[in-house]
Amino acid sequence: MTDDVPPFDSSVFEPASMSASSLANFKVVFYKRPWFLISVAIIVVVAVSVITDLPNHISKSQDFTAQNDTIGQINADIDPCVYSVKESFSFYNMSLAGKLTTSDRAQVPDLLVGDQTACSFASGAVYDLTNNIQVLDTKAGKHIDQMLSVVVSWVTSDALAAIEDIQNLFQHPGKLSLIHNLTKEEAQLTKDRAAAFHDVAEASSILGTLKKPILPKLPHLTGT
């Protein structure tokens, strides 16, 4: 005996024929499927990333003011070191020229220690220079940020090393290895100063004439 297979009733699967409650249940299950939730999460993350990466519009005048203010902060922070390196160079040249009295020479070592500190990370101004200055990230700002890096090297590497060699030369006059090092540091101070001025000139070509760093043109050291 064979059983007749009942005909397929397609109406059971027609959404139009389903009750409202059945359709609601179907939709809930659909939106809870893991692949759908993961896809939505990825889309949201990408959208947020794109939105947060969009640059805020900065006018040229706002950019100019921001970069000028930053250079002003940099100059304020390097001012103690600038004074100190000029002083140490002056002491060295005066000593070789015989222009320091016995009393002067007695005071120079302590003054040079102060000069050294002013260009080191023990200085509050240098700490501020290396930790607290934020450059506005624009096309011009990239040049100012590069200038900041060069200025940090001028202060904490070039100037500091030169002052330390001058300190040692007061204790060991005429020592050739110290004079050799001092000659290299003197050249590096000049090179980094030129690089910093170049960076500001590049930013100025975009925004107009900006402040210049107060890095001085130092006098030539006698004997180097």
C-alpha positions in Angstrom: 0.0 0.0 0.0 1.3 3.4 -0.9 0.5 6.7 0.8 -0.2 9.7 -1.3 2.2 12.6 -0.5 0.1 15.7 0.1 0.7 18.5 -2.3 3.2 21.3 -1.1 1.3 24.2 0.4 3.3 27.3 -0.6 1.0 29.6 1.2 2.6 28.6 4.5 5.8 30.4 3.5 4.2 33.5 1.9 5.1 36.5 4.1 1.8 38.1 3.1 -0.1 35.2 4.5 1.8 35.2 7.8 0.3 36.8 10.9 1.7 40.1 12.2 3.1 38.4 15.2 4.9 35.8 13.1 6.5 38.5 10.9 7.6 40.4 14.0 9.2 37.2 15.4 11.0 36.7 12.1 12.4 40.3 12.1 13.7 40.0 15.6 15.6 36.9 14.8 17.0 38.4 11.7 18.4 41.5 13.4 19.9 39.4 16.2 22.0 37.3 13.8 25.7 37.7 14.7 26.9 38.4 11.2 24.5 41.3 11.0 25.5 42.8 14.4 29.2 42.5 13.6 28.7 44.2 10.2 26.8 47.1 11.8 29.5 47.4 14.5 32.3 47.6 11.8 30.4 50.2 9.9 29.9 52.4 13.0 33.6 52.1 13.9 34.7 53.1 10.4 32.3 56.0 10.3 33.4 57.4 13.6 37.1 57.0 12.6 36.5 58.9 9.4 34.6 61.7 11.1 37.2 62.2 13.8 40.0 62.2 11.2 38.4 65.0 9.2 40.5 68.2 9.7 38.9 71.1 11.4 39.0 74.2 9.2 41.6 76.7 10.4 41.7 80.1 8.8 45.0 81.5 7.7 44.8 84.3 10.3 44.1 81.7 13.1 47.0 79.6 11.9 49.3 82.6 11.8 48.4 83.6 15.3 48.8 80.1 16.7 52.2 79.6 15.1 53.4 83.0 16.2 52.3 82.2 19.8 54.1 78.9 19.7 57.3 80.6 18.6 56.9 83.1 21.4 56.6 80.2 23.9 59.7 78.6 22.5 61.6 81.9 22.8 60.5 82.3 26.4 61.7 78.8 27.2 65.1 79.1 25.5 65.9 82.5 26.8 67.8 81.4 30.0 69.9 79.0 27.9 70.6 81.6 25.3 71.8 84.0 28.0 73.9 81.2 29.5 75.7 80.1 26.3 76.5 83.7 25.4 77.9 84.2 28.9 80.0 81.1 28.8 81.5 82.0 25.4 82.3 85.5 26.7 84.1 84.0 29.8 86.1 81.8 27.5 87.2 84.5 25.2 87.9 86.9 28.0 90.0 84.3 29.7 92.2 83.7 26.7 92.5 87.5 26.1 93.7 87.9 29.7 90.7 90.1 30.6 89.5 88.2 33.7 90.8 89.4 37.0 91.7 87.0 39.8 88.4 87.8 41.4 86.5 87.1 38.1 88.2 83.8 37.7 87.2 82.7 41.2 83.6 83.4 40.3 83.5 81.8 36.8 83.3 78.1 37.9 80.0 78.7 39.8 78.6 80.9 37.1 79.4 78.2 34.5 77.5 75.6 36.6 74.5 77.8 36.5 74.9 78.2 32.7 75.1 74.4 32.4 71.9 73.9 34.4 70.1 76.5 32.3 70.6 74.4 29.1 69.9 71.0 30.8 66.8 69.0 31.5 67.2 70.1 35.2 65.9 73.5 34.0 62.2 74.2 34.3 62.3 76.2 31.1 63.9 73.2 29.2 61.3 70.9 30.7 58.5 73.1 29.5 60.2 73.3 26.1 60.3 69.6 25.7 57.0 68.6 27.3 54.4 71.4 27.2 54.5 73.0 23.8 51.9 71.8 21.3 52.2 72.9 17.7 49.1 73.4 15.6 49.2 70.6 13.0 48.8 72.5 9.8 51.0 72.7 6.7 52.9 75.7 8.2 52.8 74.0 11.6 54.8 71.1 10.4 57.7 73.5 9.7 57.3 75.0 13.2 57.3 71.6 14.7 60.5 70.8 12.9 62.0 74.1 14.1 61.1 73.1 17.7 63.0 69.8 17.3 66.0 71.7 16.0 65.8 74.2 18.9 65.7 71.4 21.4 68.9 70.0 19.9 70.5 73.5 19.9 69.8 73.8 23.7 70.1 70.4 25.2 72.9 69.0 22.9 74.9 71.7 21.2 74.9 74.5 23.8 75.0 72.2 26.8 78.0 70.3 25.4 79.8 73.5 24.5 79.4 74.9 28.1 80.6 71.7 29.6 83.8 71.8 27.4 84.3 75.4 28.5 84.0 74.4 32.1 86.6 71.7 31.6 88.9 74.1 29.7 88.9 76.4 32.7 90.2 73.5 34.7 92.5 72.1 31.9 93.6 75.1 29.8 94.7 74.3 26.3 93.7 70.6 26.4 93.6 69.7 22.7 90.8 67.1 22.9 88.5 69.6 24.6 89.3 72.3 22.1 88.6 69.8 19.3 85.2 69.0 20.8 84.4 72.6 21.3 85.2 73.4 17.7 82.7 70.8 16.5 80.1 72.0 18.9 80.6 75.6 17.8 80.0 74.5 14.2 76.9 72.5 15.2 75.4 75.5 17.0 75.8 77.5 13.8 74.3 74.8 11.7 71.3 74.2 13.9 70.6 77.9 14.2 70.5 78.1 10.3 68.2 75.1 10.1 65.8 76.6 12.7 65.7 79.9 10.8 65.1 78.0 7.5 62.1 76.2 9.1 60.5 79.4 10.2 61.1 81.0 6.7 59.3 78.0 5.2 56.3 78.5 7.5 56.4 82.3 6.8 56.2 81.6 3.1 52.8 80.1 3.8 51.4 82.4 6.4 53.4 85.7 6.2 56.3 86.9 8.3 56.4 85.0 11.6 58.6 85.7 14.7 62.1 84.3 14.5 63.7 82.1 17.2 66.1 84.1 19.4 69.0 81.8 18.8 72.0 84.1 18.7 74.9 84.4 16.3 77.6 83.5 18.7 81.1 85.0 18.7 83.9 82.8 17.4 85.7 81.1 20.2 89.4 82.0 20.3 91.6 79.1 19.4 88.9 76.9 17.8 
